[in-house]
Amino acid sequence: MSESVETPRLRSLNLVPHKAGLKTKDFKSDQEVRWCPGCGDYAILAAFQSFLPTLEVPRENVVVISGIGCSSRLPYYVNSYGMHSIHGRAPAIASGLASSRQDLSVWVITGDGDALSIGGNHLIHALRRNVNINIMLFNNRIYGLTKGQYSPTSEQGKVTKSTPFGSLEEPFNPVSLALGAGATFVARSVDSDRKHLQSVMKAAADHEGASFIEIFQNCPIFNDDAFAPVKEPAAPGLIRLEHGQPITFGPDGEKGLVAGQYGALEAVDVSSVPAGNLITHDATREDPGYAFALSRLDSGDFSHTPIGVFRSIEKPSYDSLMSAQLDAAKAKQGEGDLAALIAGSDTWEVN
């Protein structure tokens, strides 16, 4: 890249665009990549490594933090700063880093078990606070690292080693969960669709505040072809969301979405309704109700499965608000005294 363009995200990071021309190979570490043959993590890693140079962010300003699970090995394979943290706590660690170092591009790599089970509380609060981090949740609907137990996204009735008679629970919908937590950027993609996945990564990186991407990821050992219906050529139920465009889907675009009763969205034959009745996708709606209705189209048979950016709105990030608050306090009160703060007014000496 001979020329660099400063994006809004770069400005929010207070970074000068990198003009040295970083390549994909610059973001490949010297570690041997170890996942099961055919794992979708390989495709996501390759897409991420080839995407990072397009950020034009200096490599030393890119940080990748993960929790525990198969997906969480990814920081080892990216030649940047990073951390393999503890189970479910990656959003908490990333929040502290992003809040104290606003010059960093911080990425969280997590899985459906890591983020939605033991890490559920950390995830929702990072999204609620709108911390300037990018969260990529690899969803394979199974616990892969611990050898095939059902996870928070496994479908009801799923037979696994830990549910030999079938899971009794309704699964989490990660997109619905993120929207319910007030996330300002929520998207979904598929491991095998590199072009689409990288376009979503770029949109997330350009967003100021917390971004959340669910990635359908195949586990060939314990849950093979879990997402096969949306990976078929011209998958009939795959709905590609494009901001400002009427929502149509199907091999020939013969299906569309219209407003239904009580705020729900309904699929119809395009030929059966006036063109003006079709829903035009608007990811920038302040009210998350529309994006939530899109997420509720999901069904067990993948007959209606939206991918793309569900919601992307502008809202001050937690770290920018925190910095402004600290600057205001400093201007009003001057430099603080840490010892005095620790001692407080309710301490005393005992001789």
Secondary structure, DSSP 8 states (H G I E B T S, - for coil): --S----HHHHHTT-----S---GGGGB-SS-----TT-HHHHHHHHHHHHHHHHT--GGGEEEEE-SSSGGGGGGGBSSEEEE--TT-HHHHHHHHHHH-TT-EEEEEEEHHIIIIITHHHHHHHHHHT-S-EEEEEE-SSBTTTTSB--TTS-TT---SS-TT---S----HHHHHHHTT-SEEEEEETT-HHHHHHHHHHHHHSSS-EEEEEE--BTTTBTTTTGGGTSTT-TTEEE--TTSB-EESTTS-EEEEE-GGG-EEEEEGGGS-GGGS-B--TT-SSTHHHHHHHTT--TT-SSEEEEEEEE-----HHHHHHHHHHHHHHHH-S--HHHHHH-SS-----
